[in-house]
């Protein structure tokens, strides 16, 4: 595996889930793979779970992790080609990336969408440069359009808690005070569409995700109808993806608090588990009573971020 962006990169999901459970049961059993190996974890944006889980996964595998915070631990980096570098950015990715690559064996990169230029974001301009110029395997630790380690951890969590062969999984949009990217919902949709689940996306008009991530999903604009009989409820906000109207890309089209997941919403489900990637805005995305209930999986879900990252890094090490 030379790069990890999408569900297809992990291959057969059944095999990946089996491997994940094996890794979880024996987290230190593969340390020989990472001996004398280094992973560079590059952050253009803030992080808690991604930072800690990736470091922990690498340590479990016997690797040495190096964390680089761009603009804090390094020069500010220019990301676009063809520009005159007369601003506050002192170094270009074109030089920085091969230097980073020379110091490590695997690179993980976190770089959010700017939400102003859809073409720049959806072309994954920054991550593609790491793949082209580093010469090393590259993991998306949340990029402009995808967050595969999160989606893999979500799938592991569902696998561990499913009560039926084909559970109903609903991802519902929820309000948020700030414009958020589509990376998490894009990846969750992509991975659920690839898995053996009954997957439904509930959203207001105008929030349609890019079809390349949602092919096979049922789209519902009535939230309560979508939640009926759900076994898992995944709440997440995202800004307008701009699929039908690029001029609205990154905009907040609604702050309807009626979409906040509360006891009323959960009452129509099949005693569903609640999921969210964290961090979460309490009483905007989800009410206190739901996220603090025994049916909330947000902490086990976050813990599985170590497992998903470890499986990905393990597979990359096995091919070095």
C-alpha positions in Angstrom: 0.0 0.0 0.0 1.8 3.1 -1.3 -0.9 5.6 -0.1 -4.0 5.5 2.0 -6.9 7.8 1.0 -9.9 5.7 0.2 -11.8 2.5 1.1 -10.4 0.7 -1.9 -6.8 1.2 -0.6 -7.4 -1.1 2.3 -8.7 -3.9 0.0 -11.2 -6.5 1.2 -13.0 -5.0 4.1 -13.7 -8.4 5.7 -10.0 -9.2 5.8 -9.2 -5.7 7.1 -11.7 -6.0 9.9 -10.3 -9.4 10.9 -6.8 -8.0 10.9 -7.9 -5.0 13.0 -9.4 -7.2 15.7 -6.2 -9.3 15.7 -4.1 -6.1 16.1 -6.4 -4.9 18.8 -6.0 -8.2 20.7 -2.2 -8.2 20.3 -1.1 -4.6 19.8 2.6 -5.3 20.4 2.9 -8.4 18.4 4.3 -6.8 15.3 7.1 -4.6 16.7 9.7 -6.3 14.6 8.2 -4.6 11.5 8.9 -1.1 12.8 12.3 -1.6 14.3 14.7 1.1 13.1 11.9 2.7 11.1 10.6 6.3 11.4 7.2 7.8 10.6 6.9 11.6 10.0 3.5 12.9 11.1 3.0 16.3 9.5 0.3 18.6 10.7 -1.0 21.7 8.9 -4.0 21.8 11.3 -4.8 21.1 14.9 -5.4 17.6 16.2 -6.0 15.6 19.3 -7.1 12.0 18.4 -5.3 11.9 15.1 -2.0 13.1 16.6 -2.1 10.8 19.6 -3.5 7.7 17.9 -1.0 7.8 15.1 1.9 8.2 17.5 0.6 5.4 19.7 0.0 3.1 16.7 3.6 3.8 15.5 5.0 3.1 19.0 3.0 -0.1 19.2 4.7 -1.2 16.0 8.2 -0.4 17.3 8.6 2.7 15.1 10.0 6.1 16.0 7.4 8.8 15.3 8.4 12.4 14.6 5.7 15.1 14.7 6.1 18.2 12.6 3.7 21.2 13.1 4.0 23.3 9.9 4.4 27.0 10.7 5.3 26.3 14.3 8.1 23.7 14.2 9.0 24.7 10.6 8.9 27.6 8.2 5.5 28.5 6.8 5.2 26.5 3.6 3.9 27.7 0.2 1.6 25.0 -1.3 0.9 26.3 -4.8 3.2 26.1 -7.8 3.9 29.1 -10.0 3.5 31.8 -7.3 6.0 34.6 -6.5 7.0 33.8 -3.0 7.0 37.4 -1.6 4.7 36.8 1.3 5.3 35.3 4.8 5.9 31.8 3.4 9.6 31.1 3.4 9.8 27.6 1.9 7.9 25.7 -0.8 6.5 22.2 -0.5 8.4 21.3 -3.6 11.7 21.4 -1.5 10.3 20.6 1.9 8.6 17.3 0.9 11.7 15.5 -0.5 13.6 16.7 2.6 11.0 15.3 4.9 11.0 12.1 2.8 14.7 11.7 3.3 14.3 11.6 7.1 11.6 8.9 7.4 10.1 5.7 6.0 6.4 6.6 6.0 4.6 10.0 6.0 1.3 10.9 7.5 -0.2 14.3 6.6 -3.1 16.3 8.0 -4.2 19.2 5.9 -7.8 20.5 6.0 -9.8 22.0 3.1 -9.6 25.7 2.7 -13.3 25.8 1.8 -12.8 28.7 -0.6 -11.5 27.0 -3.8 -13.4 23.7 -4.5 -11.1 22.7 -7.3 -8.0 23.2 -5.2 -9.5 21.2 -2.3 -11.1 18.4 -4.3 -7.9 17.9 -6.4 -6.2 17.1 -3.1 -3.4 19.5 -4.2 -1.3 19.3 -1.0 -1.5 15.5 -0.5 -0.8 14.8 -4.1 2.5 16.8 -3.8 3.5 14.6 -0.9 2.9 11.5 -3.0 4.7 12.9 -6.0 7.8 14.4 -4.3 8.4 12.3 -1.1 9.1 8.9 -2.6 7.6 7.4 0.5 4.2 5.8 1.4 1.7 8.6 2.4 -1.3 8.3 4.8 -4.1 10.9 4.8 -4.6 11.9 8.4 -7.5 14.0 7.2 -7.1 15.8 4.0 -9.3 18.3 2.1 -11.8 15.6 1.1 -11.2 12.4 3.1 -10.5 11.1 6.6 -9.9 7.3 6.0 -8.4 6.4 9.4 -11.5 7.8 11.1 -13.9 6.0 8.7 -11.9 2.7 9.2 -12.2 3.2 13.0 -15.9 3.8 12.7 -16.3 0.6 10.7 -14.4 -1.3 13.4 -16.6 0.1 16.1 -19.8 -0.9 14.2 -18.4 -4.4 13.6 -17.8 -4.8 17.4 -21.3 -3.6 18.3 -23.5 -4.8 15.5 -26.4 -7.0 16.6 -27.6 -8.1 13.1 -26.0 -9.3 9.9 -26.8 -6.1 8.1 -27.5 -3.2 10.5 -29.1 0.1 9.5 -26.6 2.9 9.7 -27.7 6.5 9.4 -25.4 9.5 9.0 -27.3 12.6 9.8 -26.3 16.2 9.2 -26.5 18.4 12.4 -26.0 22.1 12.9 -22.7 23.8 13.7 -21.8 27.5 14.2 -18.8 27.3 11.8 -18.3 26.0 8.3 -16.8 22.6 8.4 -15.2 20.5 5.6 -16.7 17.4 4.1 -13.8 15.0 4.7 -15.4 13.0 7.6 -18.8 12.6 6.0 -17.2 11.8 2.6 -15.1 9.0 4.1 -17.8 7.7 6.3 -20.2 7.5 3.4 -17.6 5.9 1.2 -16.7 3.2 3.7 -20.4 2.5 4.6 -21.3 2.1 1.0 -18.5 -0.4 0.6 -19.5 -2.3 3.8 -22.4 -4.7 4.2 -24.8 -2.3 5.9 -28.1 -0.6 5.1 -26.8 3.0 4.8 -28.8 6.2 4.8 -27.7 9.8 4.7 -30.1 12.4 6.2 -29.5 16.0 5.2 -31.2 19.3 4.4 -31.6 20.4 0.8 -28.3 21.8 -0.6 -26.0 19.6 1.5 -25.6 16.8 -1.1 -22.1 15.2 -0.9 -20.1 14.4 -3.9 -21.6 11.4 -5.6 -18.3 9.7 -5.9 -18.4 9.1 -2.1 -22.1 8.4 -1.7 -22.8 5.9 -4.6 -25.1 3.2 -3.2 -26.4 5.3 -0.2 -30.0 6.2 0.3 -30.5 9.9 0.5 -33.3 11.2 2.8 -34.3 14.8 3.5 -36.7 14.0 6.3 -34.4 13.3 9.3 -37.0 11.6 11.5 -38.0 9.2 8.6 -34.3 8.4 8.0 -33.8 7.5 11.7 -36.7 5.1 12.0 -35.3 1.7 12.9 -31.7 2.7 12.8 -29.1 0.6 14.7 -26.4 3.2 14.5 -26.7 7.0 14.3 -23.7 8.9 13.2 -24.1 12.7 13.6 -21.9 15.1 11.7 -22.0 18.6 10.4 -20.6 19.6 7.0 -20.7 22.8 5.0 -22.2 23.0 1.5 -20.2 20.7 -0.8 -21.0 22.9 -3.8 -21.8 19.9 -6.1 -24.6 21.5 -7.9 -23.6 25.1 -7.2 -19.9 25.6 -6.8 -20.4 29.2 -5.8 -21.9 28.0 -2.5 -19.0 25.7 -1.7 -18.0 25.9 2.0 -21.1 28.0 3.0 -23.4 27.4 5.9 -26.9 27.0 4.4 -28.7 26.1 7.6 -28.3 26.2 11.4 -31.7 24.5 12.0 -31.5 23.3 15.6 -34.3 20.9 14.8 -31.6 18.6 13.4 -29.7 18.4 16.7 -29.8 14.7 17.7 -31.6 14.4 21.0 -33.8 11.9 22.8 -36.7 12.6 20.5 -34.7 11.5 17.5 -33.2 8.5 19.2 -36.7 7.3 20.3 -37.6 6.3 16.7 -34.5 4.2 16.3 -33.9 0.5 17.1 -32.3 1.5 20.4 -29.5 2.8 18.3 -25.9 3.4 19.3 -24.8 7.0 18.9 -21.5 7.8 17.1 -19.5 10.9 16.4 -15.8 11.4 15.4 -15.1 14.2 18.0 -14.6 16.9 18.9 -18.3 17.6 19.2 -20.4 20.7 20.0 -22.7 19.5 22.7 -26.3 20.6 22.4 -25.7 21.7 18.8 -24.7 18.4 17.2 -26.0 16.2 20.0 -27.7 16.7 23.3 -26.0 15.9 26.6 -28.5 13.1 27.4 -27.6 11.3 24.1 -23.9 11.6 24.2 -23.7 10.7 27.9 -26.0 7.8 27.5 -24.9 4.1 27.8 -25.6 3.9 24.0 -22.9 6.4 23.1 -19.9 4.9 21.4 -17.8 8.1 21.0 -15.1 7.0 23.4 -14.7 3.4 22.1 -14.8 4.9 18.6 -11.9 7.2 19.4 -9.9 4.4 21.0 -10.3 2.5 17.7 -8.4 5.2 16.0 -5.2 3.6 17.3 -6.3 0.3 15.8 -7.2 1.7 12.3 -3.9 3.6 12.1 -1.9 0.6 13.3 -3.4 -1.7 10.6 -2.6 0.8 7.9 1.0 1.5 9.1 1.5 -2.3 9.6 0.6 -3.0 6.0 2.9 -0.3 4.7 5.8 -1.6 6.8 5.2 -5.1 5.4 5.8 -3.8 1.9 8.9 -1.8 2.6 
